[in-house]
């Protein structure tokens, strides 16, 4: 993809001045790393890191028909959400495959804020536009908003210096607030397994927000972080990534996300396909693999049990916390492989032993 076709974050010049390596990601030019993925990973696990995530989608769904519309699309039961709460869920196709995973924040009685992945924002918006509701619904795709995240054990101290409300927010809670007299959304959420916050406001004040957060985080040695570190952080937690663990050819049940599906709430896109799959049995199931030697798995490596190929890795990397390779892999038959079993991963022609383990790979209990 040519650079001229890529969307640009309003912080690109700032990233370059900080020495970031930028590259194309999901149609955007985004920071991949600054000081290096290992250093940035360590900062988030031990102190704090700040991410520019402006590439992710930002959609307001408002009006008396907002809940009805979203209930027919998202896998979870949003009627259980109070104002100020958030829920992880998925949008499916008619086959039960995952179009996207996202978070829905309930900001007001009739206002929901939906955050899809960058590569799927247009798809999700199209599904929203095609959905039916008895009462009126208004959709706003915020293309002029930025999205910053501060993640790590010191994030509460850092963010609360700008937003005192941060101290009282618990996990998956959100609130509307202000920054420099402009509307902003503050959420206690993230994709790293650490305490963290995500902030949304207008792009024309993104640089001020970034600089104010950097200043607040200076005494805690907060580092700017790129997408490479974010990928390792989420993999250590066993969090799925769309395009790898989540695709339109696999259902949430295959990907271990049945907990985010409520089949009893009523009709939604893909529900009947999920019921049929449960009746027929899963063709494969996502498992965590922890290497027992020095080989490092990557995506799309074959997994064997003896001489039988039983699956393929969907994600794989070196875990800085475990000091060994880890991977997520779809294994078949779905119920024949349990934690404690041993398999082999073909790493560029060399077989390496791995133990099937429960995720997360590392213990970062919610705080």
Beta strands, then each sheet from edge to edge (+ up, - down):
strand 1: 7-8
strand 2: 21-25
strand 3: 28-33
strand 4: 49-52
strand 5: 59-62
strand 6: 86-92
strand 7: 98-108
strand 8: 111-115
strand 9: 138-141
strand 10: 145-151
strand 11: 174-179
strand 12: 182-187
strand 13: 196-202
strand 14: 223-225
strand 15: 285-291
strand 16: 302-305
strand 17: 308-319
strand 18: 324-331
strand 19: 342-347
strand 20: 350-357
sheet 1: 1+ 3+ 2-
sheet 2: 11+ 12- 13+ 10- 4+ 14+
sheet 3: 6+ 7- 8+ 5- 9+
sheet 4: 15+ 18- 17+ 16- 19+ 20- 15+
end
